[in-house]
Amino acid sequence: MSFPEHHLYWTLLSIILVISPEAKDSLKLALDRFKSNLIGSGIGLICFFIEGPRVWVILFGIILAILVCHWLNLLSVARSAIVAMIIVLIFENELVTWTGALERFFSVTLGCLIGLGITRSTSFLLNYLRKHADLPQEKL
């Protein structure tokens, strides 16, 4: 099984978008970013099938992503949803089919899962060290 190199870029970008280095509310922020990335990539996949000038389809997707994030009280991370939507809508010259959009959707989803896993595991490790190894508490 091979993993196309250009899709790895989308996975890495999604990991970076989900990871939250700040200690304060990092788990909640990472989870919210995870949700917004899934919203955006799902909207991007839907928009891929809409016929019409791409600029109008992208504009429609941006508005839809903002509205969905607003309805789900995730407006603070709506930018992540928009980026994920645009990633899914990007066309490569050699892969202009729905399978390309689907592969980018899965690349973004994989990146979100990895980023959330990194944030959760480092949070768990830091909390464990603070409790058992006298690691000083971070001042927020």
Secondary structure per residue as TSV (DSSP state, phi and psi in degrees):
chain	resnum	aa	ss	phi	psi
A	1	M	-	360.0	130.6
A	2	S	-	-114.4	154.7
A	3	F	-	-118.5	109.3
A	4	P	-	-54.2	136.1
A	5	E	H	-58.5	-43.0
A	6	H	H	-66.9	-27.0
A	7	H	H	-76.1	-25.8
A	8	L	H	-62.9	-34.8
A	9	Y	H	-60.3	-41.3
A	10	W	H	-68.5	-35.3
A	11	T	H	-65.3	-46.2
A	12	L	H	-63.4	-42.1
A	13	L	H	-62.0	-40.3
A	14	S	H	-66.8	-37.1
A	15	I	H	-59.8	-46.6
A	16	I	H	-62.8	-38.2
A	17	L	H	-68.4	-29.6
A	18	V	H	-86.8	-37.4
A	19	I	-	-62.2	137.9
A	20	S	-	-121.9	109.0
A	21	P	-	-77.0	-18.9
A	22	E	-	-72.9	142.0
A	23	A	S	-73.6	-38.2
A	24	K	T	-68.4	120.1
A	25	D	T	56.6	27.0
A	26	S	H	-64.3	-38.1
A	27	L	H	-67.1	-43.5
A	28	K	H	-65.0	-42.9
A	29	L	H	-64.4	-43.0
A	30	A	H	-62.9	-41.2
A	31	L	H	-65.7	-41.1
A	32	D	H	-64.2	-40.9
A	33	R	H	-65.7	-37.8
A	34	F	H	-58.9	-49.4
A	35	K	H	-61.1	-44.2
A	36	S	H	-67.7	-34.6
A	37	N	H	-65.4	-40.1
A	38	L	H	-66.4	-39.4
A	39	I	H	-61.1	-49.5
A	40	G	H	-64.1	-43.5
A	41	S	H	-69.8	-33.2
A	42	G	H	-66.2	-42.9
A	43	I	H	-65.0	-39.4
A	44	G	H	-60.9	-40.2
A	45	L	H	-65.0	-41.0
A	46	I	H	-65.0	-45.7
A	47	C	H	-64.7	-26.3
A	48	F	H	-57.4	-32.8
A	49	F	T	-88.1	-3.3
A	50	I	-	-82.3	128.0
A	51	E	-	-82.6	147.7
A	52	G	S	136.0	177.5
A	53	P	-	-60.0	131.9
A	54	R	H	-57.9	-35.2
A	55	V	H	-62.8	-38.3
A	56	W	H	-72.8	-35.4
A	57	V	H	-65.5	-43.2
A	58	I	H	-64.5	-43.6
A	59	L	H	-60.0	-43.6
A	60	F	H	-60.3	-43.1
A	61	G	H	-63.6	-40.1
A	62	I	H	-62.7	-46.8
A	63	I	H	-62.7	-43.7
A	64	L	H	-63.4	-41.6
A	65	A	H	-62.3	-42.9
A	66	I	H	-64.6	-42.9
A	67	L	H	-63.6	-45.2
A	68	V	H	-63.5	-43.9
A	69	C	H	-62.1	-38.2
A	70	H	H	-63.9	-46.0
A	71	W	H	-62.9	-31.5
A	72	L	T	-96.3	11.5
A	73	N	T	57.7	42.6
A	74	L	-	-122.3	26.7
A	75	L	G	-62.7	-27.3
A	76	S	G	-67.1	-18.1
A	77	V	G	-119.7	23.4
A	78	A	H	-64.4	-28.2
A	79	R	H	-60.0	-38.9
A	80	S	H	-62.2	-38.6
A	81	A	H	-64.4	-40.6
A	82	I	H	-66.7	-42.8
A	83	V	H	-61.7	-44.9
A	84	A	H	-62.4	-40.1
A	85	M	H	-62.4	-43.1
A	86	I	H	-66.9	-38.3
A	87	I	H	-57.6	-44.8
A	88	V	H	-67.8	-32.4
A	89	L	H	-82.3	-11.0
A	90	I	-	-63.2	136.2
A	91	F	-	-101.7	132.9
A	92	E	B	-98.0	147.5
A	93	N	T	-60.3	-36.3
A	94	E	T	-88.7	-8.5
A	95	L	B	-137.6	77.1
A	96	V	-	-109.3	53.6
A	97	T	S	-127.6	172.3
A	98	W	H	-65.2	-24.2
A	99	T	H	-67.9	-32.6
A	100	G	H	-64.5	-43.5
A	101	A	H	-64.2	-39.6
A	102	L	H	-65.6	-41.3
A	103	E	H	-62.9	-40.5
A	104	R	H	-67.6	-35.9
A	105	F	H	-59.1	-47.0
A	106	F	H	-68.6	-33.0
A	107	S	H	-63.9	-44.1
A	108	V	H	-64.5	-43.6
A	109	T	H	-62.3	-43.4
A	110	L	H	-60.9	-44.3
A	111	G	H	-61.4	-39.8
A	112	C	H	-62.5	-44.6
A	113	L	H	-64.0	-42.9
A	114	I	H	-64.8	-45.7
A	115	G	H	-61.6	-42.1
A	116	L	H	-65.1	-40.4
A	117	G	H	-62.9	-41.4
A	118	I	H	-63.2	-45.9
A	119	T	H	-63.1	-44.7
A	120	R	H	-65.9	-42.6
A	121	S	H	-69.3	-40.3
A	122	T	H	-69.0	-34.7
A	123	S	H	-64.6	-43.2
A	124	F	H	-62.1	-45.7
A	125	L	H	-62.5	-45.4
A	126	L	H	-63.9	-41.9
A	127	N	H	-64.1	-39.1
A	128	Y	H	-63.6	-46.3
A	129	L	H	-65.7	-36.5
A	130	R	H	-64.8	-35.4
A	131	K	H	-81.8	-41.0
A	132	H	H	-106.9	-19.5
A	133	A	S	-118.4	18.4
A	134	D	-	54.3	35.0
A	135	L	-	-71.2	130.1
A	136	P	-	-62.7	145.7
A	137	Q	-	-71.0	141.3
A	138	E	-	-78.9	134.1
A	139	K	-	-83.0	127.6
A	140	L	-	-107.7	360.0
